[in-house]
């Protein structure tokens, strides 16, 4: 989960970052948490983030409102 203070774009939701929530809905429509974590990790590393930090943030995704059951 990206800290909202680090979000480079205006957010549309008070629960999700601008990468997860656009145009009134969640961007990832699937239900596979592991797949979503892999996609996010890969994108964070491509954007120049440290691999350890990317791994930690990818793990924290499971605590986002979208994935709570």
Backbone as CSV, one residue per row, in Angstrom:
resi,resn,N_x,N_y,N_z,CA_x,CA_y,CA_z,C_x,C_y,C_z
1,UNK,0.844,-1.171,0.000,0.000,0.000,0.000,0.889,1.233,0.000
2,UNK,0.652,2.057,-0.963,1.429,3.279,-1.076,0.922,4.317,-0.077
3,UNK,1.834,4.959,0.627,1.396,6.050,1.518,0.738,7.152,0.689
4,UNK,-0.421,7.601,1.112,-1.141,8.618,0.346,-0.324,9.892,0.187
5,UNK,0.543,10.176,1.119,1.374,11.378,1.016,2.365,11.283,-0.142
6,UNK,2.639,10.067,-0.624,3.575,9.853,-1.737,2.865,9.706,-3.084
7,UNK,1.550,9.747,-3.079,0.780,9.585,-4.318,1.024,10.786,-5.229
8,UNK,1.585,10.555,-6.428,1.925,11.674,-7.306,0.728,12.277,-8.044
9,UNK,-0.395,11.602,-8.023,-1.574,12.055,-8.764,-2.711,12.386,-7.804
10,UNK,-3.660,13.202,-8.242,-4.833,13.466,-7.397,-5.639,12.179,-7.206
11,UNK,-6.074,11.939,-5.992,-6.857,10.732,-5.700,-8.338,11.005,-5.842
12,UNK,-9.062,10.007,-6.294,-10.515,10.088,-6.414,-11.201,9.448,-5.213
13,UNK,-10.448,8.718,-4.419,-11.007,7.968,-3.306,-10.204,8.249,-2.043
14,UNK,-10.874,8.224,-0.908,-10.146,8.397,0.348,-9.662,7.049,0.892
15,UNK,-9.931,5.957,0.167,-9.502,4.625,0.600,-8.406,4.019,-0.276
16,UNK,-8.239,4.535,-1.504,-7.304,3.945,-2.457,-6.424,5.016,-3.097
17,UNK,-5.220,4.601,-3.515,-4.310,5.526,-4.206,-4.778,5.722,-5.644
18,UNK,-4.138,6.660,-6.324,-4.539,6.974,-7.704,-4.192,5.855,-8.679
19,UNK,-3.285,4.962,-8.302,-2.943,3.835,-9.176,-3.987,2.722,-9.078
20,UNK,-4.645,2.610,-7.946,-5.623,1.533,-7.735,-7.041,1.926,-8.112
21,UNK,-7.360,3.197,-7.993,-8.734,3.651,-8.199,-8.745,4.812,-9.186
22,UNK,-9.355,4.576,-10.357,-9.465,5.606,-11.394,-10.838,5.561,-12.041
23,UNK,-11.307,6.710,-12.397,-12.581,6.828,-13.123,-13.721,6.111,-12.410
24,UNK,-13.733,6.215,-11.087,-14.841,5.696,-10.303,-14.820,4.220,-9.975
25,UNK,-13.738,3.498,-10.332,-13.698,2.076,-9.990,-12.259,1.606,-9.783
26,UNK,-12.140,0.431,-9.190,-10.823,-0.160,-8.983,-10.233,-0.579,-10.322
27,UNK,-8.955,-0.379,-10.511,-8.298,-0.696,-11.790,-8.138,-2.201,-11.982
28,UNK,-7.785,-2.915,-10.924,-7.617,-4.368,-11.025,-8.956,-5.032,-10.735
29,UNK,-9.498,-5.688,-11.723,-10.824,-6.295,-11.585,-10.781,-7.758,-11.161
30,UNK,-9.588,-8.351,-11.128,-9.471,-9.757,-10.761,-9.644,-9.993,-9.277
31,UNK,-9.612,-11.258,-8.892,-9.771,-11.651,-7.495,-8.561,-12.390,-6.949
32,UNK,-7.452,-12.359,-7.666,-6.263,-13.100,-7.268,-5.250,-12.156,-6.609
33,UNK,-5.194,-12.185,-5.298,-4.305,-11.311,-4.535,-2.850,-11.526,-4.917
34,UNK,-2.423,-12.781,-5.012,-1.018,-13.088,-5.330,-0.620,-12.515,-6.696
35,UNK,-1.501,-12.662,-7.665,-1.227,-12.122,-9.001,-1.087,-10.601,-8.943
36,UNK,-1.993,-9.952,-8.221,-1.952,-8.504,-8.097,-0.675,-8.044,-7.390
37,UNK,-0.259,-8.778,-6.360,0.978,-8.444,-5.664,2.178,-8.548,-6.606
38,UNK,2.210,-9.568,-7.446,3.316,-9.735,-8.401,3.357,-8.589,-9.410
39,UNK,2.201,-8.212,-9.916,2.118,-7.110,-10.870,2.618,-5.815,-10.226
40,UNK,2.184,-5.558,-9.008,2.590,-4.342,-8.308,4.083,-4.343,-8.007
41,UNK,4.607,-5.471,-7.559,6.038,-5.577,-7.263,6.857,-5.284,-8.520
42,UNK,6.496,-5.911,-9.617,7.222,-5.728,-10.870,7.203,-4.252,-11.292
43,UNK,6.044,-3.624,-11.191,5.914,-2.220,-11.595,6.727,-1.304,-10.681
44,UNK,6.741,-1.581,-9.385,7.514,-0.762,-8.459,9.003,-0.852,-8.762
45,UNK,9.493,-2.061,-9.046,10.910,-2.244,-9.370,11.238,-1.549,-10.697
46,UNK,10.348,-1.665,-11.687,10.545,-0.985,-12.977,10.628,0.526,-12.803
47,UNK,9.901,1.055,-11.828,9.885,2.497,-11.572,11.058,2.952,-10.705
48,UNK,11.984,2.036,-10.415,13.196,2.415,-9.701,13.175,2.249,-8.198
49,UNK,12.134,1.621,-7.668,12.075,1.395,-6.221,13.016,0.263,-5.819
50,UNK,13.531,0.348,-4.626,14.364,-0.685,-4.037,13.557,-1.986,-3.972
51,UNK,14.180,-3.119,-4.296,13.458,-4.400,-4.319,12.898,-4.787,-2.953
52,UNK,13.640,-4.505,-1.895,13.151,-4.833,-0.554,11.925,-3.994,-0.203
53,UNK,11.986,-2.716,-0.502,10.836,-1.838,-0.237,9.639,-2.283,-1.078
54,UNK,9.874,-2.622,-2.339,8.797,-3.089,-3.210,8.179,-4.367,-2.650
55,UNK,9.009,-5.254,-2.115,8.519,-6.504,-1.533,7.638,-6.220,-0.311
56,UNK,8.086,-5.298,0.530,7.317,-4.942,1.735,5.968,-4.334,1.356
57,UNK,5.996,-3.355,0.437,4.732,-2.734,0.033,3.809,-3.731,-0.663
58,UNK,4.380,-4.639,-1.438,3.562,-5.672,-2.096,2.888,-6.568,-1.057
59,UNK,3.621,-6.895,-0.005,3.045,-7.708,1.071,1.891,-6.960,1.746
60,UNK,2.074,-5.672,1.974,1.069,-4.877,2.685,-0.240,-4.720,1.914
61,UNK,-0.208,-4.999,0.619,-1.426,-4.893,-0.196,-2.551,-5.738,0.393
62,UNK,-2.194,-6.862,0.990,-3.218,-7.758,1.547,-4.091,-7.098,2.613
63,UNK,-3.632,-5.984,3.169,-4.375,-5.288,4.211,-5.248,-4.156,3.674
64,UNK,-5.218,-3.918,2.370,-6.045,-2.892,1.755,-7.522,-3.294,1.847
65,UNK,-8.409,-2.307,1.904,-9.849,-2.621,2.020,-10.338,-3.575,0.933
66,UNK,-9.758,-3.496,-0.243,-10.169,-4.342,-1.378,-10.018,-5.836,-1.070
67,UNK,-9.008,-6.197,-0.284,-8.692,-7.599,-0.063,-9.162,-8.118,1.293
68,UNK,-9.746,-7.277,2.109,-10.264,-7.757,3.395,-11.545,-8.546,3.159
69,UNK,-11.683,-9.599,3.938,-12.874,-10.441,3.772,-13.764,-10.362,4.970
